[in-house]
Each structure stands twice: as structure tokens, then as C-alpha cells.
Amino acid sequence: MSDTSRTVEPELASALDPAIGTGNWKAYTLPVERMFDAAEGWKQALDGVRQPWLCWNVSHRWCLLQQKLVRSVGWTPVVGFDPRVGPPPLIPEAVLIDFNREFQFPVMWPHFPLEFAFLWAPRLAFWHADLLCRLPVVRKLADLFSSLEPGRMAAVLDKRGRRNYLNFKTHRYWELAGCITREASENQFYNGTGWWRFFDQHPKCADPNERARRRRYSYDSGVGVLYWRNFYHGSVVDIDIHLVKEGHCSEIGAKKYVGGPNHLTAHRHLGTELDANYSIDEVARRLGISELLDSHKNP
């Protein structure tokens, strides 16, 4: 990728809170201009790409299969990666972007570039690194994403189970699967909402009273997106969680999930846990997509 933006000096990078890489406004101490500068390079990498779909690599085989699923519905896989894992093998149509090149954080989550989608993509589809879907489901998602008008987005509404069903301040939109248009992303950013955690600390939210109101809500990622819908007239198409949860290979759906080191921290290694708790071969067979998985010799 052609990119003339500057990297963070090693001594500065080592002094930064690594939680920034996970998408956390409470930890963020860099000038916002650094994000705008970096996004110029991301935008150049997507020149001519009309329908980008973000695939985040935490384990090579999982990411490669996601790329093939994205290609099967006519979208372009845009591949980012956990810096501890590195880039995966790519299908010919995929675009690789090192979103961490200018920052060198030890950990990076897809939330990091997703927050700034308006700077680098016309619209951006996305899904969890541990999500696989049947082909008809991927087609249904792709049709929805293509139909979104400027200013709209789609995401999974997460009410945090029966225990929190009426606890509205814990509800959020979940980046399990979704798509955001440039206009919606930009409107979220300048209203100080969006995907990152601790949206009460967003640099575009400077009013003390507004910050106090936001602190009554959960700190978690995606709460800001729901807040945007409720308080700034944001337009969101809800994706039924039942449409996609069948292939969500997380601890939520595992009876005997074994967590790895730092499981409850930002340094959790999702790829290691994913491969330890799920067989991608078995999941692909169950979802009827083994043919794509087995075509690894001819991407």
C-alpha cells in the first residue's frame, strides 16, 4: 500500500496505553489528527473498491474462509490483523491494510479503524473474526448492506440477555455483523458517538453535563451507536441476532469454553482461544461451507 503518513516514534509508542488499539477513548491521548493522517493511507489502499468488507485476522484459516465467503457475494475482503498474529494468506481479490503501521500498538481490534470508517471507505461491512455463516445468510447480509441509503447503517442489537432486558443503559449495537455508510460514520463521529468504549470521553463531547449523562450508560463498545440512534436520530437497521448466531464461535455458545491467558483483559489472544475451543473443519461442515474451506490450495 502506498502511504506517506508518519509512524509513531518508538519511544512514544512504548509510552502509549495499549488499550487505545482496542478502541478506548478513556485511554486515548494522541492528537485526533494522527488518526486522520493514518486514514489517508487506508483510503488510498481502497481506491476503486466499491463494496469493502472488513475481515480481521486472529487465525489464518478462519480469516481465509471469511475472505472466500465475502468474495462469494461480490464484496471485496479488506483484511486487517491482530499484530501478534500478522497478515493471513490472501485470496487474489483481497486488500490487505496494516491499520497498526502508524501506531505500533501491541494489540489492535477491528473497532480501531471501524470508528473512522468515514475517512477511508464509502461504506464498510464488518463482522467478528470468530463468525462464520451459511452462504444464504451471507447473501442476505450482502443484499441488506448494498441497499443501505447514505446516512444509514445496519448492526446487531444486543440487549444483554434476559437479565438486562429492561436495563436499557446496558444495551448496545454489536459489531458481530453489520455495515456502516460514510455519512452515518461521519455523523456519529462529530456527535461524539460511535463504536469505541467510554464514549463519554469522546473528544467531540466536551460539555460536562452531556458527559455526565453518558456516564450513566455502559462503557462498552457499541453503546455509543445505540445512543446515536436514540438521541441524534441515527438510522439503524437491526440485524436479528438469530440470523447469525449459529456460526458465532465464541465463549457464549461453548459449553466448556477454555479461556487463555489475559482472557478478561485487552491482551486476550482471541486466535489462540478460537482454535483451542472450536474446530474450523467441524464448523464449516455444520454450516455447509466445507467446499470453500477445502479449496485452500486454490484460493
C-alpha positions as CSV (number, residue, x, y, z in Angstrom):
1,M,0.0,0.0,0.0
2,S,1.2,3.5,-0.8
3,D,1.3,5.5,2.4
4,T,3.2,8.7,3.2
5,S,1.9,9.2,6.7
6,R,4.3,9.2,9.6
7,T,4.7,6.4,12.1
8,V,4.7,6.9,15.8
9,E,8.3,7.2,17.2
10,P,9.3,4.0,19.1
11,E,9.7,5.9,22.4
12,L,6.3,7.4,22.1
13,A,4.6,4.1,21.1
14,S,6.0,2.4,24.2
15,A,4.6,5.2,26.4
16,L,1.0,4.9,24.9
17,D,-1.7,3.0,26.7
18,P,-2.1,-0.2,24.6
19,A,-5.9,-0.1,25.3
20,I,-6.0,2.6,22.6
21,G,-5.6,-0.2,20.0
22,T,-8.7,-1.9,21.2
23,G,-10.8,1.3,20.7
24,N,-11.0,3.1,24.0
25,W,-11.5,6.8,24.3
26,K,-10.6,6.8,28.0
27,A,-7.1,5.6,27.1
28,Y,-6.7,7.8,24.0
29,T,-4.0,10.5,24.4
30,L,-2.9,11.1,20.8
31,P,-4.0,14.1,18.7
32,V,-7.0,13.1,16.6
33,E,-5.1,14.4,13.6
34,R,-2.9,11.3,13.8
35,M,-6.0,9.2,13.0
36,F,-6.9,11.4,10.1
37,D,-3.3,11.2,8.7
38,A,-3.2,7.4,9.0
39,A,-6.6,7.0,7.4
40,E,-5.3,8.7,4.3
41,G,-3.2,5.7,3.6
42,W,-6.1,3.3,4.3
43,K,-8.2,5.3,1.8
44,Q,-5.5,5.0,-0.9
45,A,-5.4,1.3,-0.4
46,L,-9.2,1.1,-1.2
47,D,-9.1,3.3,-4.3
48,G,-11.7,1.9,-6.7
49,V,-13.1,-0.6,-4.2
50,R,-16.9,0.0,-4.0
51,Q,-18.0,-2.7,-1.5
52,P,-15.3,-3.3,1.1
53,W,-16.0,-5.9,3.9
54,L,-13.6,-5.9,6.8
55,C,-12.2,-9.3,7.9
56,W,-10.0,-9.2,11.0
57,N,-7.3,-11.9,11.2
58,V,-6.7,-13.6,14.5
59,S,-6.2,-17.1,13.0
60,H,-5.2,-17.7,9.4
61,R,-7.7,-20.4,8.4
62,W,-10.6,-18.6,9.8
63,C,-9.8,-15.4,8.1
64,L,-9.1,-17.1,4.8
65,L,-12.5,-18.7,4.9
66,Q,-14.2,-15.4,5.7
67,Q,-12.4,-13.8,2.7
68,K,-13.9,-16.5,0.4
69,L,-17.4,-16.0,1.9
70,V,-17.1,-12.3,1.2
71,R,-15.9,-12.9,-2.3
72,S,-18.8,-15.3,-2.9
73,V,-21.3,-12.4,-2.6
74,G,-19.4,-10.0,-4.8
75,W,-17.8,-7.9,-2.0
76,T,-14.1,-7.2,-1.5
77,P,-12.4,-8.5,1.6
78,V,-10.4,-5.8,3.4
79,V,-8.1,-7.6,5.7
80,G,-6.7,-6.2,8.9
81,F,-5.0,-8.2,11.6
82,D,-4.0,-8.6,15.2
83,P,-0.3,-7.5,15.3
84,R,0.5,-10.6,17.4
85,V,-0.7,-12.9,14.5
86,G,0.2,-10.9,11.4
87,P,-1.3,-11.0,7.9
88,P,-3.0,-14.1,6.8
89,P,-2.9,-15.7,3.3
90,L,-5.0,-13.7,0.9
91,I,-7.3,-14.5,-1.9
92,P,-6.5,-12.6,-5.1
93,E,-9.3,-10.1,-4.6
94,A,-8.4,-9.2,-1.0
95,V,-6.9,-5.9,0.0
96,L,-4.5,-6.0,3.0
97,I,-4.2,-3.0,5.2
98,D,-1.9,-2.7,8.2
99,F,-4.0,-0.4,10.3
100,N,-1.4,-0.5,13.0
101,R,1.5,0.6,10.8
102,E,1.5,4.2,12.1
103,F,0.9,3.3,15.7
104,Q,2.6,0.0,16.6
105,F,0.2,-0.9,19.4
106,P,0.8,-4.4,20.9
107,V,-2.9,-5.2,20.4
108,M,-5.4,-4.0,17.9
109,W,-9.1,-4.7,17.5
110,P,-11.2,-4.0,14.4
111,H,-13.0,-1.3,16.4
112,F,-10.0,0.9,15.9
113,P,-10.4,1.5,12.2
114,L,-14.2,1.0,12.3
115,E,-14.7,4.1,14.3
116,F,-13.1,6.2,11.5
117,A,-14.8,4.4,8.5
118,F,-16.0,7.8,7.1
119,L,-12.4,8.8,6.5
120,W,-11.5,5.8,4.3
121,A,-14.5,3.8,2.9
122,P,-17.7,4.7,1.0
123,R,-19.4,2.1,3.1
124,L,-17.9,-0.6,5.2
125,A,-19.3,-4.0,6.1
126,F,-17.7,-5.9,9.0
127,W,-18.1,-8.9,11.2
128,H,-16.4,-10.7,14.1
129,A,-13.2,-12.7,13.4
130,D,-15.0,-15.7,15.1
131,L,-18.1,-15.5,12.9
132,L,-18.9,-17.8,10.0
133,C,-22.2,-18.0,8.2
134,R,-24.0,-20.2,5.7
135,L,-23.9,-18.9,2.2
136,P,-27.6,-17.9,2.1
137,V,-27.0,-15.9,5.3
138,V,-24.0,-14.1,3.8
139,R,-26.1,-13.3,0.7
140,K,-28.9,-11.9,2.8
141,L,-26.4,-9.7,4.7
142,A,-24.8,-8.5,1.5
143,D,-28.2,-7.6,0.0
144,L,-29.0,-5.6,3.1
145,F,-25.6,-3.9,3.2
146,S,-25.9,-2.9,-0.5
147,S,-29.4,-1.5,0.0
148,L,-28.4,0.9,2.8
149,E,-29.0,4.5,1.8
150,P,-26.4,7.2,2.7
151,G,-26.7,8.1,6.4
152,R,-27.9,4.6,7.4
153,M,-26.2,1.6,8.9
154,A,-27.0,-2.0,10.0
155,A,-25.9,-3.9,13.1
156,V,-26.9,-6.5,15.6
157,L,-28.9,-5.1,18.6
158,D,-27.7,-6.7,21.8
159,K,-29.9,-6.4,24.9
160,R,-27.5,-8.4,27.0
161,G,-29.9,-11.3,27.7
162,R,-33.0,-11.7,29.9
163,R,-31.2,-10.4,33.0
164,N,-30.6,-7.0,31.4
165,Y,-33.6,-6.9,29.0
166,L,-35.1,-3.9,30.9
167,N,-31.8,-2.3,31.8
168,F,-31.7,-0.1,28.8
169,K,-28.5,1.7,29.7
170,T,-26.6,-1.6,29.1
171,H,-28.0,-2.2,25.7
172,R,-25.8,-1.6,22.6
173,Y,-25.3,-2.3,19.0
174,W,-22.9,-5.1,18.5
175,E,-20.2,-5.3,15.8
176,L,-20.9,-9.0,15.4
177,A,-22.0,-8.2,11.9
178,G,-23.0,-5.0,10.2
179,C,-22.4,-2.3,7.7
180,I,-22.0,1.5,8.0
181,T,-22.2,4.2,5.4
182,R,-19.7,7.0,5.2
183,E,-22.4,9.5,6.1
184,A,-23.5,7.6,9.2
185,S,-20.0,7.1,10.4
186,E,-19.2,10.8,10.0
187,N,-22.4,11.9,11.8
188,Q,-21.6,9.6,14.7
189,F,-18.0,10.9,15.0
190,Y,-19.0,14.6,15.0
191,N,-21.7,13.9,17.6
192,G,-19.2,12.2,19.8
193,T,-20.7,8.7,19.5
194,G,-19.6,5.5,17.7
195,W,-18.0,2.2,18.3
196,W,-15.2,2.8,20.8
197,R,-15.6,2.2,24.5
198,F,-16.1,5.0,27.0
199,F,-17.9,7.2,24.5
200,D,-18.4,9.8,27.3
201,Q,-14.7,10.6,26.9
202,H,-15.1,11.2,23.1
203,P,-13.1,14.3,22.1
204,K,-16.2,15.7,20.3
205,C,-18.2,15.5,23.6
206,A,-16.9,18.5,25.5
207,D,-20.0,19.5,27.5
208,P,-19.7,18.4,31.2
209,N,-23.4,17.8,31.6
210,E,-23.5,15.7,28.4
211,R,-20.5,13.7,29.6
212,A,-22.2,13.1,33.0
213,R,-25.4,11.9,31.2
214,R,-23.3,9.5,29.1
215,R,-21.6,8.1,32.1
216,R,-24.9,6.6,33.3
217,Y,-24.6,4.2,30.4
218,S,-22.4,1.2,30.0
219,Y,-18.8,1.9,29.0
220,D,-18.8,-0.9,26.4
221,S,-18.2,-0.8,22.6
222,G,-21.3,0.0,20.6
223,V,-23.2,1.7,23.4
224,G,-22.4,4.9,21.6
225,V,-24.0,3.7,18.4
226,L,-27.3,3.0,20.2
227,Y,-27.0,6.4,21.9
228,W,-26.6,7.9,18.5
229,R,-29.8,6.3,17.3
230,N,-31.8,7.3,20.4
231,F,-30.5,10.9,20.9
232,Y,-29.3,12.0,17.5
233,H,-31.9,10.5,15.2
234,G,-29.5,8.0,13.8
235,S,-30.9,5.5,11.4
236,V,-30.0,1.8,12.1
237,V,-31.4,-1.3,10.6
238,D,-31.5,-4.0,13.2
239,I,-30.0,-7.4,12.3
240,D,-31.7,-10.2,14.1
241,I,-29.1,-12.0,16.2
242,H,-30.8,-15.3,15.4
243,L,-29.8,-14.8,11.8
244,V,-26.1,-15.0,12.5
245,K,-25.5,-16.6,15.9
246,E,-25.4,-20.1,14.6
247,G,-21.9,-19.6,13.4
248,H,-20.6,-17.3,16.1
249,C,-17.8,-19.4,17.6
250,S,-17.4,-17.5,20.9
251,E,-17.5,-18.4,24.6
252,I,-21.2,-17.5,24.6
253,G,-22.0,-20.6,22.6
254,A,-19.5,-23.0,24.0
255,K,-20.5,-25.3,26.9
256,K,-16.9,-25.8,28.1
257,Y,-15.0,-22.8,26.8
258,V,-11.4,-22.7,27.9
259,G,-10.1,-19.1,28.3
260,G,-6.5,-18.3,27.6
261,P,-4.1,-16.0,29.5
262,N,-5.4,-12.5,30.0
263,H,-8.8,-13.7,29.0
264,L,-10.6,-10.8,30.7
265,T,-8.2,-8.1,29.5
266,A,-7.4,-6.2,26.3
267,H,-4.4,-8.5,25.8
268,R,-6.6,-11.6,25.4
269,H,-5.4,-13.7,22.4
270,L,-8.6,-14.5,20.6
271,G,-6.9,-16.6,17.9
272,T,-5.4,-19.0,20.4
273,E,-8.7,-19.4,22.2
274,L,-10.7,-19.8,19.0
275,D,-8.5,-22.7,17.7
276,A,-8.4,-24.3,21.2
277,N,-12.2,-24.3,21.6
278,Y,-13.5,-24.8,18.0
279,S,-12.6,-27.0,15.1
280,I,-13.0,-24.9,11.9
281,D,-13.4,-28.1,9.9
282,E,-16.4,-29.1,12.1
283,V,-17.9,-25.7,12.0
284,A,-17.6,-25.5,8.2
285,R,-19.2,-28.9,7.8
286,R,-22.1,-27.8,10.1
287,L,-22.7,-24.6,8.1
288,G,-22.3,-26.3,4.7
289,I,-19.2,-24.3,3.6
290,S,-16.6,-27.1,3.7
291,E,-16.1,-26.7,0.0
292,L,-14.7,-23.2,0.5
293,L,-12.5,-24.3,3.3
294,D,-11.1,-27.2,1.5
295,S,-10.2,-25.1,-1.6
296,H,-7.2,-23.6,0.3
297,K,-4.7,-24.9,-2.3
298,N,-6.5,-22.8,-5.0
299,P,-7.7,-19.5,-3.2
